[in-house]
Structure formats: structure tokens, C-alpha cells
Amino acid sequence: MLKPIRPAAPIRIKYEQRVLAALAEMHRTLLREIERTWNKREPETVIAADEIPAKELQLVMSRIARRWLRRFDDLADSLAEYFATQTRARCDRALAEMLRKGGMSVRFKMTPAMRDAFAAVRAENVGLIKSIASQHLTKVEMLVNQSVSQGRDLGALTKALEKSYGITRRRASLIARDQNNKATAVMARTRHLELGITKAKWMHSAGGKHPREPHVRFSGRAYDIREGHDFGDGEGKVWPGTLINCRCVAVPIVPGFDT
């Protein structure tokens, strides 16, 4: 019996580290520039001395946003290419090795089906990586504007910004883990179908704090790789590892190979 192709931790770790490093640098820049601008005071009058330079803050935020959106655009292109390439190569190596041990020699090529899967994985990751920066910057701008309009001090704003940064960090880590699961599942399924494998067993990972009970109950049962399985939960037909936080895997069933 062939084993499931599981997501590779090193690929996920490198993906996550690069995104978090860029996010941390962006956050430090935001805090530094917001604090510098916030603390500017006009000394001529008492009233002016108490005013927060709201207009300048908006200009600073616009400048920072443009710079970091470009940075994340570049990161998205390079990191998504790396991620899709490494995931495809690992799936091919793992499957070829399993087949070799079973007495079958296969050399995988970049077929039209795999090219489509590769492009889909890459495009989804480009969009997700870009969204990390754009959503965080939008949230930061909103927090800054609220602080100015409601007369909050810099300490309160900084606390709010740190909280928002923590939320964005957790989202980035989730994206790295979830995309690693999904991309592996998509590319493994593509190769299985190219080999004429149409059936697999759904295997629950037994991981995660909140397992999907329908997935647990379905574990070990066969399904059609071409169709996926509908759990009747409104998600439609799905495959192992493709739903968010799903760590399930597919065990391919190969006629004449499995015992």
C-alpha cells in the first residue's frame, strides 16, 4: 500500500519565517514613524502644542503603505514561486520513492495537469501573502484615525497596534500551515490521477485541538479522488487537507499494488 504524502515541515517553516520577518520589519517601521510624527508639536501656541499632526500622520501612513505594499508584492512573487516549486518537487520525490520500493519506476514530468495545479497554488499564495500586508495596513490606518479623532494618547494607540500585530502574526502562521497542507494535497492528487489512481482512503490526522467530527468518523473509508467527498456540512465536495485547518491526508489505493 502506498503511504500518504504528508506536508513537509521545512517548507512550511521557511515560508512562515520569511513572511513573519517581513511583517516584523513593517511593524517596526510603522511604530517608529507613527511615534515620531505623533510627538511632533508646534511650540508657537498652547493650543498648537496640544494638537496631534493628523494630516501629517495620514501622509506618513500613505507613504509607508505604498512602500510596504510594493515590498510584499515582491515577496509574494518570489515566495509563492519557491513554495509551489518546492512542494511539487517534494511530492514527486516522495511518490516516486514509494513506487520504486514497490517495484515501479516512474519519472515525473511537468504535465499540463501539474502545470495547472502549480499555477493555482502559486496564484493563491501570491494573493494571500499580499493580503497580509494590505489588511494589516488598513487596520493600522483605522486605529490611527480613531486615536486622533477620539483624543487617545500614544500609549493607548501603541497598545492597540501591538494587539493588531499579534492578530496579523497569527493569521500569517495559519496561512503558512494551511497552504502547506492544501498545496501538498492538490499536487499529490494531481499525480495520483495521472497514474490512473482514482480511489483513496481518507485518513484523519488525529491532530489539532478541534477536529472535525465528520472527518474523524469518515477516517479509513474510501472515496473517489476525482470527486472528493461531501460531508453534508455546506462545504460541498472536499479532499483531505484542503479545508482550513484540515490536517487529514489521502492514502491512495492502487489496484494490483496494495495488499
N, C-alpha and C positions, 0 to 999 in steps of 0.2 A: 504494500500500500504506500502511495506517495504521502509525504508529510505536508502539512500546510506551510505556506511561505509566510513567515511572520515579519512584521515591520522591524527594520534594523535600528536599534537604539543609537548607534553612532551618527547615522544620517539625521535622525531627529534632533540629537543634541547639537550638532553643528548648525543646523537650521535655526534652532531656538537661540543659541548663543549669538549668532550674527544679528538676528532681529533684536534681541534684548540689548545688545551692545549699542546698536544704533539708537534704540529708544532711550537708553540711559543718557547718551550724549545729547540727544534732543531735549530731554527733560532738564539736564544741567544748563543748557543754553537758555531755555525758557525761564528758569528760575533766576538766572543771573541777569538777564536783560529786563525782566519784569521788575525785579528788585531795584536795579539801577534806575530805571525810569520812574518807578513809584516814589523813590526817595528824593527825586528832584523837587526843589522848591524855589519859588521866585521870592527873593528877600525884600522886594520893594514895599510890600504891604503885608499887614497881618492876615488879611483875607487870602491873598495870594499864597502866603506861606502855608496855609492850611489846605490848599487845593491840590488834588491829585491830577497830574497832567494826563487827563483822559484821552485827549486827542493824540498825544504822543504815544500813549500806550497802544492805541489802535494801529498807529503807523508801525510801531515796533512789532506788534503781533503779525501784521501783514507781511513785513519783511522776513521775519523768522519762518512764517508758514510757507512762503514761496521757496525759501532756501531748503527747508526740510522736506517739503513735498517732492522737490527735484531729487534730493538725496535718496528718498525712499523709492522714487521711480527707478533710479539706477540700481538700488539694492534689489528691488523686486525682479527686475530683468535678469540680473546675474544669479541671484539666489534661486529663483524658480528654475532656471536652466540647470544649475548644479543639482538641485533636488530631484528634478524629473530624470535627469541623466543617471544619477547615482541609484535611484530607486529602480529604474528599468534594468540597469546593469546587474544589480544585486538579484532581482527576481530571475533574470536569465541564468545567472550563475548557479543560484540555488536549485532551480528546476532542472537544469542540465546535469548537475551533480547527482540529484536524486534519480534521474533517468539512467545515468551512467551506472550507478550502483545496481540498477535493475536490469542491466544488460542492453540498454538502449542508448544509442549515440545520437545526439541532436545538437545542431549548431544553429542558434537563433540569429535571425537577421531582422533588420528594421523593416518590417512588413507594413503595408498600408494600414492594417488594423492597429498595430502597435504605434504607428506614427500618429494616428488619430487619438489614441489613448494618451500618448506622450503630450500632444498638443493640448488636450483637455486638462491634464494635470498641471501643465505649465501655466496655462491661461488662468486657471482657478487660483493658483498660488500668486501670480502677479497681482490679481485683484485683491486678494486677502492681505498681502503684505502692504500694498498701498493703503488699504483701508485702515491699517493700524495707525499710521501717521495721520491720515485725514480725520479720522474720528476723534483721535486724542486732541489734535489741534483745535477742532471745533469745540470740544468740551472745555479746553483751556480758555479759549476766547470767551465762551459763555460765562465761565467763572470769573474772569477778569472784569467783564462788563457788569456782572451782578455785584461784584465787590465795590466797584466805582459807584454804581447807581444807588446802592444801599448803604454807602458810607462805612464799609468794613475796613479794618486795618490790614496791614500787610501780613501780620501773623496769621490772621484768620484765612486770608487768601492762600498763603503758603500751605497751611494745613489742608485746605480743600484741594490744592494742586497735588499734594503728595498722595492724598486718597485716590484721586483720579488716576494718577500714575500707577498706583498699585493695581487698580482695576484693569488698566491697559496692559500691564505686565502679565497678569493672569490670563487675559484674553490672548496675548501673543503666545504664551506657553500652550494654551489649549489649541490654538491653530496649528502649532508645530506638531503636537501629538496627534491631533485629529487628521491632519493632512498626511502624516506618515502612514497612519492606518489605512486611510482611504486610497492613497496613491498605490500602495502595495497591493491592496485588494483589486483595484482596477487593472493594473498591469499583469498581475498573476492570472486574473480571469481571462484577460486577452490571450495570453499564452496558452492557457488550458484549452480554450476554444480552438485555437489554431492547431492544436494537437489532436483535435477531434474529441476532446473530453467534454461531455455535456452534463455529467452528474457530479455532485459533490455532497459531502456531509457537512452540515452546519455544526460548528463546534464553538460552544461558549467558552470564553477565556477564563472564567471564574475570577476575573479581576474587576477592580472598580468598587467604589463604595455603594453605588446604587445600580445594581444590574437590572437590565430589562427582563422582567419575569417571563414574557413570551419567548425571548431568546433562550433563556435557561431551559424552559420546557421543551423547546424545539431542538436543543443540542443533541447531536448524534443522528439526527434524521436527514434523509436525503432530499435534495431539491435540484431543480433544473438550473444549471449555470446560466443558460440563455435567458431564463425568465426571472430568476431571483425568487423571493418568497414574500407573500403578503401576509402580515401578521394581523391584519384587520384593525390596525390602530390609527388609520388615517394617513400613514406614511406611504402607502402603496407598496409596490414590489421593490424589495431592497436586497442587498447582498451583504455578507459578513464584512464588517469593518467600514461600511460606507455611511452609516448614520453617525451623527456627532456622539463622541464618547463610546462608540461601539468598538470593543476590542475582540469581537468574535472573528474566527478565521474559517476558511474553507479547506476541507480535506478532499482533494479530487479523487473520484472513483474511476479507475482505468480498467476497462474490460480486458481480461487476459493478463493483467499485470497484478491486480490485487488478489490476495489470497485470504 
